[in-house]
């Protein structure tokens, strides 16, 4: 993939994630104290869900940082596992991808 295109994709995703994190934090600040147990339970569930989403977004943000480092080092688009090229189509969808799709699947399964 062209390095300029990679920078563009990574910057776009960084902005998107940072906006999503900022919106998630604003939503947490807007919660009200309630005495209704059903409302409290729903709010607790929503808080847990938002925290999980925020954690996932922070992980993606860290992966974007690593991708930017690989780009500067001339290693962007190569699997961190095997050194094999990651297809451009995959990088267009997930610009911070660190592995080929097959390697990622194996890694996620723990193998």
Order of alpha helices (4+ residues) and beta strands (2+ residues): alpha-alpha-alpha-alpha
